[in-house]
Amino acid sequence: PWQKFLWILLVLMPFVWTCKIYSQYLIECDEVERKIELDAIAVGSFFTLTCCLVLILAIATQLISPSAKNVLAYVLLSLCTGYALSRGYWLWRYLK
């Protein structure tokens, strides 16, 4: 069991490193850039939560029965899409 736990930690290392680099970027950027990034994270998170709720309800009502890999892919896709769309909107709004 501890070997599996070790593998999980090793897989999470790039994610933790990316979060550290992104946090440093947020600390070093100016107020407008920080607001754009934090707003994009918030809206992207809301989009992901909404998509996850739809997915959970579809699974609970047996409308679909996806595999775990498909569920993870759907969540990752919704997170990236929500962040990209909201960041694009906030950039357009503040920097036009």
C-alpha positions in Angstrom: 0.0 0.0 0.0 2.8 2.5 0.8 4.2 2.0 -2.7 1.0 3.1 -4.3 0.9 6.1 -2.0 4.5 7.0 -3.1 3.5 6.8 -6.8 0.5 9.1 -6.1 2.9 11.6 -4.4 5.3 11.4 -7.4 2.5 12.1 -9.8 1.4 15.1 -7.8 4.9 16.7 -7.8 4.5 18.4 -11.2 1.1 19.8 -10.1 2.6 21.1 -6.8 5.5 22.6 -8.7 3.1 24.3 -11.2 1.1 25.7 -8.3 4.2 27.1 -6.7 5.3 28.8 -9.9 1.8 30.2 -10.5 1.7 31.5 -6.9 5.0 33.3 -7.4 3.6 34.8 -10.6 0.6 36.1 -8.8 2.8 37.7 -6.1 5.0 39.4 -8.6 2.4 40.7 -11.0 0.6 44.1 -10.8 -3.0 44.6 -9.5 -4.8 44.5 -12.8 -3.0 41.2 -13.9 -3.7 39.7 -10.4 -7.4 40.7 -10.6 -7.7 39.2 -14.1 -6.0 35.9 -13.0 -8.0 35.6 -9.8 -11.3 36.4 -11.5 -10.5 33.8 -14.2 -9.7 31.2 -11.6 -13.0 31.9 -9.8 -15.2 31.9 -12.9 -13.4 28.8 -14.2 -14.0 27.1 -10.9 -17.7 27.9 -11.1 -17.9 26.5 -14.6 -16.2 23.3 -13.5 -18.5 23.0 -10.5 -21.5 23.4 -12.7 -20.2 20.8 -15.2 -19.4 18.4 -12.4 -22.9 18.8 -11.0 -24.4 18.0 -14.4 -22.1 15.0 -14.6 -23.1 13.8 -11.1 -26.8 14.2 -11.8 -26.5 12.4 -15.2 -24.7 9.5 -13.5 -27.1 9.4 -10.5 -30.1 9.2 -12.9 -28.3 6.5 -14.9 -28.4 8.7 -18.0 -24.8 7.8 -18.6 -22.3 5.5 -17.0 -18.8 6.7 -17.9 -15.5 5.2 -16.8 -13.4 6.9 -14.3 -10.9 8.0 -17.0 -13.7 9.6 -18.9 -15.0 11.4 -15.8 -11.5 12.8 -15.1 -11.1 13.9 -18.7 -14.4 15.7 -18.5 -13.5 17.5 -15.3 -10.1 18.5 -16.6 -11.6 19.7 -19.9 -14.2 21.7 -18.1 -11.6 23.3 -15.8 -9.3 24.3 -18.7 -12.2 25.5 -20.9 -13.7 27.5 -18.1 -10.4 29.1 -17.1 -9.5 29.9 -20.8 -12.8 31.4 -21.6 -13.0 33.5 -18.5 -9.4 34.7 -18.7 -10.0 35.7 -22.3 -13.1 37.6 -21.3 -11.4 39.4 -18.4 -8.4 40.3 -20.6 -10.7 41.7 -23.3 -12.7 43.6 -20.7 -9.7 45.2 -18.8 -7.2 45.6 -21.5 -9.3 46.9 -24.5 
